[in-house]
Amino acid sequence: MSDTFSVDLSGYGHDERQGDGYTRIQWVNGDKNTFTSTAKQRKIEPVPGHFFVSADNLPEGVEPSAPWIEWTETFRSGEVQGYRADRVQMVIIAQRQQPYAQVGDRKEWLERWDSTRQGIRMHADIMMLVEGLEMLGPVVLSTNSTLVSLAFTGAARGGRAPGIIAAIQTELVDVANRVAKRIKLNPAAFWVSVGGEVDAKGQPVFTQTQGQPVTRPAIFLPAAADDGAKVKRAVKAYVGNEVLENDIIPALQNAEPWRKLRFGNDVAEEAATATAQPRRNQPQALDDVADLEF
């Protein structure tokens, strides 16, 4: 299965190895062909990279609100009815990653990344609160794409821009913690805007791979020219004391066993019986929730 096309994860939440009760959403690459001059002449709707949730994954009677719109996604396996959002506000609660090798039609889950292994890729699950899906509580974005995984979890290295979680840490968390009183915050304390990567003209960026072009999700932060502006930006992005206490902290606590789960090649293995591997920039539970002030 190629890392460079949209993999149908619309039923992934019901996979017996992932039956954790969290609604699954996914990132779908845009269609570069819809941005050509020919497409424009033919009045073909441009399709950028976007988030997608299958209608079958939603509880009965639940309909996402703006910015989600009704959408029919076309996968290699066929069409799937659901909802699409090109850019959303989100709070990232936790993440977990595990490499795998694609062997024919099956995945072989690995304990560590092996660059010499043919067909190796990175799977990631990102737990988050999402604008327009607030009624569901935390949802999980699942991806089998290494590029999409790194777009969320990657560190700034070798000229590569930091991933979304690392950017939240440096641009919001570190700034906020310099002025916060009686509590130290983490990435799960901030709303951020995430959508498809764009260039200086606002046009989608398609990253060429060995296969089809990929549109990576990216963070969009208001410009801040000086330290004062950066502090104001962090304050504006802060979820607020009430949301932090009532929603974020319980979600972080519930996410602890979830984020330690590792996949085996037959069944998922709970990390309670294994040694959890520390992850860089992983949101952690807040130690002190008394007298919140920011």
C-alpha positions in Angstrom: 0.0 0.0 0.0 1.6 3.3 -1.1 2.4 6.0 1.4 1.5 8.6 -1.2 -2.2 8.2 -1.8 -5.3 8.6 0.4 -5.7 5.4 2.4 -9.3 4.6 3.4 -9.3 4.6 7.2 -13.1 5.4 7.3 -13.8 2.2 9.3 -10.5 2.3 11.2 -12.2 3.1 14.5 -13.9 -0.3 14.4 -10.7 -2.2 13.8 -10.4 -4.8 16.6 -7.0 -3.5 17.4 -8.2 0.1 17.7 -11.6 -0.4 19.3 -11.0 2.2 22.0 -14.2 4.2 21.5 -12.6 7.3 19.9 -14.0 8.5 16.6 -11.4 8.3 13.8 -10.8 11.1 11.4 -8.1 11.3 8.8 -6.0 13.6 6.6 -6.6 13.3 2.9 -4.2 14.6 0.3 -5.4 17.2 -2.1 -5.7 16.7 -5.8 -2.9 18.6 -7.7 -4.7 18.2 -11.0 -7.6 20.4 -9.7 -5.3 23.4 -9.5 -4.1 23.4 -13.1 -5.1 26.1 -15.6 -7.0 23.4 -17.5 -9.0 22.6 -14.4 -9.7 26.3 -13.9 -10.9 26.7 -17.4 -13.2 23.7 -17.0 -14.5 25.1 -13.7 -13.4 22.1 -11.7 -13.6 22.6 -8.0 -10.0 22.8 -6.5 -9.5 20.2 -3.8 -6.8 21.0 -1.3 -5.6 18.7 1.5 -8.3 18.3 4.1 -9.6 16.5 7.1 -12.3 13.8 6.6 -14.6 11.9 8.9 -16.8 9.1 7.6 -20.5 9.4 8.4 -20.4 5.7 9.4 -17.8 6.6 12.1 -20.2 9.2 13.8 -22.7 8.3 16.4 -26.3 8.2 15.2 -27.8 11.7 15.0 -24.4 13.5 15.2 -23.7 16.0 12.5 -20.5 18.1 12.5 -20.9 21.8 12.5 -18.8 24.5 10.7 -16.2 24.4 9.3 -17.2 20.8 8.3 -19.2 20.3 5.2 -20.9 17.3 3.7 -18.5 15.5 1.3 -18.1 12.3 -0.7 -14.5 11.1 -0.5 -13.2 8.8 -3.3 -10.8 6.1 -2.2 -9.4 3.2 -4.2 -11.9 1.1 -2.4 -14.8 3.3 -3.5 -16.8 6.3 -2.4 -17.4 7.1 1.2 -20.0 9.6 2.5 -18.9 11.9 5.3 -17.7 15.4 6.1 -14.7 17.5 5.1 -12.9 20.4 6.7 -9.9 22.2 5.0 -8.7 24.0 8.1 -9.8 23.5 11.7 -9.0 24.7 15.2 -7.7 21.9 17.4 -6.2 21.1 20.7 -3.7 18.3 20.5 -3.9 16.1 23.6 -1.6 13.2 23.0 0.1 11.2 20.2 1.6 7.8 19.6 3.7 6.4 16.8 4.8 3.0 15.6 6.7 2.0 12.5 5.5 -0.8 10.3 6.6 -2.5 7.1 4.1 -3.1 4.4 4.5 -6.7 3.3 2.1 -7.3 0.4 -1.4 -6.6 1.7 -0.5 -6.8 5.4 1.3 -4.6 7.9 4.2 -6.0 10.0 4.4 -3.8 13.2 7.9 -3.0 14.3 9.3 -2.0 17.7 11.7 0.6 16.2 12.5 2.5 13.0 14.8 0.5 10.7 15.8 2.6 7.7 17.2 -0.5 6.0 13.9 -2.2 6.1 12.1 -2.3 2.7 8.6 -0.8 2.8 9.0 0.8 6.2 6.6 3.6 7.1 5.4 5.4 10.2 1.9 5.1 11.6 0.6 7.8 14.0 -2.5 8.4 16.0 -3.1 12.0 17.2 -5.7 12.5 19.9 -7.3 15.9 19.7 -10.3 18.1 20.4 -11.5 19.5 17.0 -13.6 22.5 16.1 -17.0 21.4 14.8 -16.7 18.0 16.5 -16.7 19.2 20.1 -19.8 17.1 20.9 -17.7 14.0 20.4 -15.0 14.9 23.0 -11.5 13.8 22.0 -11.2 12.2 18.5 -8.2 10.5 16.9 -6.6 11.4 13.6 -5.0 8.2 12.3 -2.5 8.1 9.5 -0.4 5.5 7.8 1.6 8.2 6.0 5.1 8.9 7.2 5.0 12.4 5.8 1.7 13.2 7.6 3.0 11.6 10.8 6.1 13.8 10.7 4.0 16.8 10.0 2.5 16.4 13.4 5.3 14.8 15.4 8.5 15.7 13.7 11.3 17.7 15.3 13.2 20.5 13.6 16.2 18.6 12.2 18.5 18.8 9.2 16.8 21.8 7.8 13.3 20.3 8.3 10.7 22.6 9.8 9.4 21.5 13.2 6.2 19.5 13.2 2.9 20.9 14.6 3.4 19.7 18.2 7.0 21.0 18.3 5.8 24.4 16.9 3.2 24.6 19.6 5.9 24.0 22.2 8.3 26.7 21.0 5.8 29.3 19.8 3.1 29.1 22.4 4.0 26.9 25.4 7.5 28.2 26.0 6.3 31.8 25.7 3.3 31.2 28.0 5.4 29.5 30.6 7.6 32.5 31.0 4.6 34.6 32.1 2.2 32.0 33.6 1.6 32.0 37.3 1.6 28.9 39.5 1.3 26.4 36.7 3.3 25.2 33.8 1.4 24.6 30.6 1.9 22.1 27.8 0.8 21.8 24.1 -2.6 20.5 25.2 -3.5 23.9 26.7 -3.7 25.8 23.3 -6.1 26.0 20.4 -4.2 26.1 17.0 -5.3 26.3 13.4 -4.2 23.4 11.2 -4.8 22.9 7.5 -2.9 22.1 4.3 0.5 23.6 3.8 0.4 26.7 1.5 3.0 28.9 -0.1 3.5 32.7 0.2 0.6 33.2 -2.2 -1.7 31.0 -0.2 -1.7 28.2 -2.8 -1.4 24.6 -1.7 2.0 23.1 -1.5 2.3 19.6 -3.1 5.4 17.7 -1.9 6.7 15.3 -4.5 7.4 11.8 -3.4 8.2 8.6 -5.3 4.6 8.3 -6.0 1.9 10.9 -6.0 2.3 14.4 -4.6 1.4 14.8 -0.9 -0.1 17.8 0.8 1.1 18.0 4.4 -0.9 19.4 7.3 0.6 22.5 8.8 0.1 24.9 11.7 -1.1 28.5 11.0 -0.2 31.0 13.7 -0.8 34.8 13.6 2.4 36.7 12.9 4.2 38.0 16.0 7.1 40.4 15.4 8.3 40.8 19.0 8.1 39.2 22.4 5.0 41.3 23.4 3.1 40.1 20.4 4.1 36.5 21.0 2.8 36.7 24.5 -0.5 38.1 23.3 -0.7 35.4 20.7 -0.2 32.7 23.4 -2.8 34.3 25.6 -5.3 34.3 22.8 -4.6 30.7 21.9 -4.9 29.5 25.6 -8.0 27.3 26.1 -8.9 29.0 29.4 -8.9 27.8 32.9 -12.4 26.3 32.9 -11.7 24.2 29.7 -8.3 23.2 31.0 -9.8 21.9 34.3 -13.0 20.4 33.0 -11.9 19.0 29.6 -8.2 19.0 29.0 -6.8 17.6 32.2 -9.3 14.6 32.3 -8.6 13.9 28.7 -4.8 13.9 29.4 -5.3 11.5 32.2 -7.5 9.2 30.1 -5.0 9.3 27.3 -2.1 7.9 29.4 -2.8 4.2 28.9 -4.0 4.9 25.3 -0.8 6.6 24.2 1.4 3.7 25.5 -0.4 1.0 23.5 1.7 -0.8 21.0 0.6 -3.0 18.1 1.6 -6.6 17.8 1.3 -8.6 14.6 -1.7 -10.5 15.9 -3.3 -8.4 18.6 -2.6 -5.0 20.3 -0.5 -5.2 23.4 -1.2 -2.9 26.3 1.8 -1.0 27.4 0.8 -1.7 31.0 2.7 -4.9 30.5 5.6 -3.4 28.5 8.0 -0.5 28.8 6.7 2.7 27.4 9.2 4.6 25.2 9.4 8.3 25.9 8.5 10.6 23.1 9.9 14.1 22.3 7.3 16.9 22.6 4.7 14.4 23.9 2.0 16.3 25.8 2.1 15.2 29.5 -0.4 15.5 32.3 -0.2 18.8 34.2 1.1 18.4 37.7 -0.6 21.3 39.5 -4.1 22.4 38.8 -4.7 24.6 41.8 -5.1 28.4 41.5 -4.8 28.5 37.7 -3.8 31.9 36.5 -2.5 33.0 33.1 
